[in-house]
Amino acid sequence: MSSPQKADDPGKHRALVSVSVMLATVLQTLDSTIANVALPHMQGSLSASQDSITWVLTSYIVAAAIATPLTGTLCARFGRRRVFLWSVAGFTIASALCGMAQSLTEIVAARLFQGICGAALVPLSQATMLDINPPHKHGSAMAIFGMGVMVGPILGPSLGGWLTDSYNWRWVFYINLPIGLIAFLGIAAYLREPPEQKAGKFDVLGFATLSLSIGLLQLLLDRGEQQDWLNSTEIWLEMLGAIICFAYFIVHTWTADEHSFFDRSLLRDRNFNTGVVYIFVVGIILYATRALLPPMLQSLFGYPAILTGLVTAPSGAGTMVAMLIVGRLVGKVDVRYLLGFGFALTAYSLYLMAGYSLTLRPSDIVWPGVIQGFGLGFVFVPLTTVTFATLPGTLRADGAAIYSLSRNIGSSIGISVVQTLLTQNTQVNHAVLSEYITPFTQGVETYVQTYGAAAMAALNAEVTRQAAMIAYLDDFRLMMGLTLAVMPLLFFIRVKKKAPGEVDEMVHVAAD
C-alpha cells in the first residue's frame, strides 16, 4: 500500500497541473505561426510597408531567442513557479496589447514583450512535466507535452487564417486571453515549487555575449533573404557580430568559475548532447516543411487559404496518434529502435514529397503529411525522454531551455536555407528551361503566331511555374538527405538493460 502524498509532493494534482502547463505550451507554440497568415491584413490596417511589417515576426523571434537561455537562471533565483506565473501573465498581457495596437511601433514593442515573456513557457512546461511524473511515466508525459509543441505550429496557420477571414487579424492575438487566464489560474492553484539549484552570482558577461550572438543570428536569418545575404553590409555586420560574440562566450564559459551563465555539467551527459543535435534537425524538418507547403499550394496550384489548411492539418493528426502510441512504448522498447523507425518514416514522407508534380490531387498532399507527422511523433517523445532521462532535476530548467533553443534555432536556419535555395534554384531552373523555349523553337513559333504577343508571356509564366516546382522538389530532397544523415547518431545513445526487479532507469550514459 502506497503512502499518502505529502503536501509538497510534486505529483499532487498531476492531471490539473498537466492541463495548466500544456495550455501554456500551446499558448507559446501556437503563437509562433498563427500570426504569419495575418501579415497582409496587418500591413493594410497599420499602414506599414511590406518590408517593415515583417518586424512583427522578427521582433518576437529575436526576443524569444535571447530570453530562452535565461530560463534556468531565473528559476534558480526566483523559483520556477513564480517565473512560470510571470511568464504566462506577461504573455497574456502582451497578446492583448498586440491586438489593441494602432501602429507598427506599438505592435512591434508588444511583440518584443510577448517574445520575452513567452521564451520560458515551453522549457518550464517540459521541466514541470518531467518533475511531476515518475521515471516510468516520462514517456507518456513527453507524449502529452509533444502534442502541444508540435501540433501548435502545424495548426497555427489554419487557425490564424480562419480567425482573420471570419473576424479580423486582431483575434489572432485575442484568442490567447482566455487560454492564458485559465493556464495562470491553474498554475497558481496547483503547481508546487520543485527543489531547484541555489542561485549563484549572475554571469552578466556570459549572458550578454550569448544573447547578442543569438539575437544577431536570428536577425541575419530572418532578414538575409530580403537584404540579398552577403551582398548586404547589414548581413555582414550581423554575421561578424554573431561569430565574435559566440566565440567570446565560449572562451568566457570555459575559463570562468562555477558561476558561469552556461552550466558546463550539461556537457557531461552524452545523451543530452545527442538529443540537442537531434532536436535541432527536427526543428529544421518540421518548420521548413511547414514553410514550404502552404506557399507551394497557393502559388503553384491556386489553393485558397482554407483548402491549404485542410490538406496540411492532417499531419498534426498523424503526430498526435503517433505520440499516443509511442508514449506507451517508451520504457518497453529500445528507444533507438523507436527513433530509427520515426526518422525512417520521416525520410520516406520527404521521398514522397520529392516526387510531387504539378498534377497533384489533395490526397497526394494529405498522405505524405500524415506519414511525416506520424514519423515525427515517433521521434519527439523518445528523443525528449532519452535526452532528459539522466539529467539531474536541478539541471532540468537549464537543459530544457537549451533543448528548446536548439529546436528554435534549427527551425530558423531551416526556413532560411530552404527559402534561399528555393529562390536561387527557381532562377537557375528558369534559365535552363528557357534555353528550350524561344520564338524559333519548333512548335513555339506556331503557338506564338496563333495566339499573338501574349503567348510568350504565358509561356514564360509556365516556365517559371515549372522551375519553381523543381526548386521545391530540390528542397524536399535536401531535407530527406539530412534526415538520413543524422540517423547514425543513434549509436551515440546508450541504453542500459534493466536487471530483474529494477525499474524504469531506461537510459544510461556510459562513463567517458
N, C-alpha and C positions, 0 to 999 in steps of 0.2 A: 504494500500500500504506500502510495507516494505521500510525502509530507506536504502540508499545506504551503501555499506560496506566501512568501514574505511580502510585506508592503512595498519593498523596493525591488521585488523580483522583476527583471526586465521583460519576462514573458507574460506578466499580468496584463490582461485586456489585450491579448495579442491580436485578435481579429480587428478590434476597433483601432488599435494603433496602425495595423497594416493598411486599413482603408484610408486612414488620415494621411499617412506618409505617401501612399500611392496616388492620392489626389494631388499632393504637392508635386510628385514626379510628373504626372500628366500635365499639370499646370505649366511646368517649365518646358517639357519636350514638345507639347502641342504648340506652344507659342514660338518655338524655333522655326516653324514653317508656315503657320497659319496666316501670317501677315504678308507672305510673299505674293499671293494672288491678288491682294487688295492694293498693291502699289500703284497701278494706274489710276484707281479711284482716288487714292490719297493725293496723287500728283495734281489732279484737277481741283480737288477741294482745297488744297493748301497752296495752290498757285506756285508749284515747285517745278524746276526743270527735271528732265529725265535723268540727268547725271546726279543732281543733288538729292533726289528722292531716295536713291539707294542708301543714303546715310541712315535711313530708318532701319535698315537691316544691319549695316556695318556697325553702327553705334552699339547695338545690342550685342553683336557677336564679339566685338573687341572688349566691351566692358565685362562680359561673362568670362571671356578667356583670361583676362587679367585677374579677376577676383577669385576664380576657381581654386588656384593653389593656396589661397589664404584660408581655406575652409578648416584645415586641421589646426592651424594656429589660433583661429578664433574660438574653436571648440575647446582647446586646451585652456584658453584664458577666461572665457565666459561661460562655458558649458554648452553641450550640444543642444539641449532642449531650448535654451534661451536663443542661441543662434538660429535654430530652426524657426522659432516663432518670429523673430525679427525678419528673417528672410521671407517667410510667407506673407507677413503683414506688409512688408515693403514692396514685394512683388505685386500684391493685390492693389495697393495704393497707386503704384506706378502704372498699372494697367488702366485704372480709372483716369489717371492724368493723360495717358496716351489717347484714350477715347475722347477726352474733352479738349484736346489740343486744337488750337485755331491757327497755328503757323508751323512751318517746318522747324524752326528753332525750338518751339515748345515740345514737339513730338520727339525730336532727337534727344533733347535733355531728359524727357521722361523715359525714353528707351535706354539711355545710359543708366539711369537709376534702376530700371527694370532688370537690365543685364547684371548689374552689381548684386542686386538682391536675389536674383534667380540662380546665380552661379553655384550656390551651396545646396540647392534643393535636391538635385539628383545624387551627389555623393552622400549627403546626410541621409537620404531615404535608403540608399543602399546599405550604409553602415548600420542604420537602425534595424532594417530587415534581418541582417545577419545577427545582430545582438539579441533580438527578441525571440529568435528561433534556435533550438539546439542544433548541434552539428548535423545530425541525421536528417534534419528538415531544411537544411540550407538549399538543397536542390529545388524543393518546392517553393521556398521563399524567393529564390532568384528567378523562378519561372513567373511568379506574380510580378516581381519588380521589372523583369524584362518586358512584360506586356506594356507597361507604361512607357518604358524607354524607347522601344522600337515601334510600337503601334502609333504613338503620338505623332512622330514626324511623317508617318505614312498617311494618316487620316487628316493631318493639318490642312493640306491644300484643298481637299474636298470640302471639309467643313468651312474653311475660310471662303471658298467660292460660293457656297450656298448662303452663308451669312451676308456676304457682300451683295449678292444678287437679290436676296429676299428682303434685306433691310438696308444697311449701308456699311461702309468699311469700319465705322466706329464699334460695331458689335463684335468685330474680331477681337477687340480688347475687352469690351464689357462682359463677354462671356466668362472671363476669368474671375469676375467678382463673386458670384455665388460659390464657385469651386474653391476659391481662396478662403472665403469665410468659413465654409464647412471644414476645410483642412486645418485652419487655425484653431477653431473650437475643439476639434478632435485631438490635435496635438497638445493643446493647453490642458485638456481634461485627462488624458490617458497616458501620455508619454512620460516615462520616468527618466531621470538623469542617469546615464551609464557611467561607470568609472572611466575617467579619462587620464591621460598623462598630465603631469604637472606642467604648467606654463613656464617656460624659461624666458630668458631675455629675448625680446623680439629682434630678429635679424633684419634691420631696415635695409641694409645694403643688398642682402640676398633677395629680399622681396622686390626691391626696386629694379634690380638688373633682370630678374626673371620676368617681372611684369612688363618691363619695356620690351624685352625680346619677343614675348608672346604677342603683345599689342602691335608691335611693328610687323611681325609675321602675318598677323590677321589682316592688317591694313594692306600689306603687299599682295596677299592672296585675293582679297576682295576687290581691290582697285587695279590689279595688274592688267586685266583684260581691257578695261576702259582706257588705261594710260599707255597701252601698247608695250607693256612689260619693260624690258631693258632699254628700250628707246626713250624711256621717260626718266628724267632726273629724279622725280619723286620716288619712283620704284627703286632706283639705285640707292638713294639715301635710306629708304626703309630697309632694304636688304643688308646694306653695310651696318646700319644701326642694330638690326636684329642679331647679326653674326657677332658683332663686338660685345653687345650686352650679354648674349648667351655664353660666349667664351669667358667673359669676366665672371659670370655666375658660376660656371663650372670650377674655375680656379679658386674662387672665393669659398665655394662649398667644400672642396677637398682640403683647404688649408685652414678653415675656421674651426672654432672649438665645438663642443657638443650642442651649442645653441644656434647652429646654422639653420636657416629657414627650411631647407630640404633635409629631412631625416635620412641620413645615409644608411641606416639599418634596413630601409626598404630594399636596398640593392642586394642585400644578402639572401633574399628569398628568390630562388631561381624561378619558381612557378609564377610569382608575381611579375617578374620581369618579362617572362614569356607571354603572360596574359596581357600585359600592357602593349606588347608588339602586336599581338593578335587583334586586340580591340581597336588598335589603330587601323588595321586592314579592314576590319568590319565597318568602321566608320567610313572609310573610302568607298566600299562596295555599296553599303546601304544608301548613303546620301547621294553618291554620284549617280546611281541608278535612278533615284527619285528626281534628281535634277535633269536627267536626260529624257525620260519617258514623256512627261507632260508636254514640253515644247515640241518633241518629235511628233506626237499625235496631233497636236493642234496646228503646227505649221505644215507638215507634210501630208497629213491625212484629213485635215479640216475638221477634226473632232471639236465640238463645243466643250466648254469647261466642265459641264455636268457629266457628259459622257466620258470625258477623260478621267474624272474622279471615279466613275463607276467601274471602269476597266482596270484601274490601278489599285483601288481599295482592296480587292480580294487578297492581295499579297499580305495585307495585315491579318486577314483571317487565317492564312496559312501559318503565319508566325504564332498566333495565339494557340492554334491547335497543336503545333509542334511543342510549344512551351508546356502545355498541359500534359503532353505525353512524356517529354524528356524530364520534367520535374520529378516524375516517379521513377525514372531510370537511373538518375544520378545517385551514386552510392551502391547500386546493384550491378551496373555495367561499367567497365573501364571507361573513364572519361575520354581517353584518347580515341576510342572507337566512336564515341558519340560525336566528338569534334571532327574526326575524319569523315564520318557519314554526312555531317552538316556541311562541311566545306565541299565535299564531292557533289552534293545536291546543288549547292550554290554555283559551283563551276558549271554543272550541267545546265542550269537555268540560263546562265550567261552564254553558253554554247547555243542554246535555242534562240536567244535574243540576237546573237551574231548571225543567225540565218534568216532574220526578218527581211521582208521585201515590201515593195510599195503596193502590194495586193493583199495586205493583211485583213483578216476578219477580227472582230472584237475578241473572239475566243482565243485567237492566236496571241493576243496580248495578255489575257487573263491567266492562262495556264502556266506560262513561264514565270509570271509574277507570283503565283501561288507556290510553285516549286521553290523559287528563290526565298520567299517568306518562310516556307517550311524549313529550308536548309539553314537560314539564319537563326531561326528559333532553336534548332538543334545545336547551333554554335554558341549562342549567347548564354544560355543557362549553365551548361557545364563549364564554359570558359570563365564565367564570373565565379562560380563555385570553386573551381580549382585555383583561381588566382588568389582568393582570399582564405582558402582553407587553412593555411599555416601561418597567416598573418596575425600577430597578437591583437587583441581587442583595442589596446591603446594606440595602435597604428592604423586602425581601420578608417578613421576620418581622413587622415593624410593619404592613405592608399587609395581610398575611393575618389578623392579629389584628383590624384594623378591619373587614375584609371579613366575618369570622366573627361579630364582634359585631353588625354591621348585620343579618345574617341572623337572629340570635337575638332582637334587639330587634323586628325585623319580625314574627317568629313570636309573641312575647309580645303585641304590640299587636294583631295579627290575631286571636288567640284571644280576647283580652279584648273586642274590639269585636264579633265575631260572637256571642259568648255573651251579651253585654249586649243586643244587638239582638234576639237570639232570645227572651230573657226578656220584654223590653218589647213586642215585636211579637206575641208569643203572647197577652199580656194585652189588647192593643188589638184583635187579631183576635177574641178570645173575646168581648169586649164588643160588637163589631159583629155577629157571628153570633148572639149571644144575643138580639138585638133581634127576630129572626125565630122564636125558639123560646120560646113562652110557653104556659102551660096552656090559653089561649084560642085559640091558633092552630089553624086547620083541620087536622085530621089528628093533631095533637099531643094534642088533647083526647080523641080516641078511643083513642089509644095509651095515655094515662095511665089512662083508665077500664078498659082491658083488662088492663094489667099492674100496676096499683096504684102505690103511692108510690115503689117502686124505679125506676119508669120515668123519672122526672125526673132521678134520679142517673145513670142510664145515658145519658140524652140529654146531660147536662152533660159526662160523660166523653168522649162522641163529639165534642161541640163543641170541647172542649179539644184533642182529638187533631187535628181539622181545623185549628184555629187554630195549633197548633204546626207542622203541615206547611206551612202558608202562610208562617210565620215562617222556616222552614228555606229555603224557596224564595227568600224575600227576601234571605237571606244569600248564597245562590249567585249571585243576580243582582248583588249588590253586588261580589262578587269578580270576576265576569265584566267588569263595568264598569271596575274598577280595572285589570285585565289589559289591556283595550283602551286605557285612558287613558295607560299608560306606553309604549305602542309608538312614539309619535312621538319618544321619546328616542333611538331608533336613529339619528336623523340627527346626533346629537352624537358618534357614534363615527366616528373617522377611520381609513380603510384605505388603505394605500399599495400600488399595484400593483408587482409585482416586475419589475425590469428583467431582460433576458436575462443569465443567469449568476448572478443574485442569488438567494440562498436564504433563505427562512424568516424574514425580518423582516416578518411579516404585517401587523402593526398599527403604525400611526404616529400620533402625536398631533401635530396641526397646531400650529405655533407661535402663541402668542397675539399 
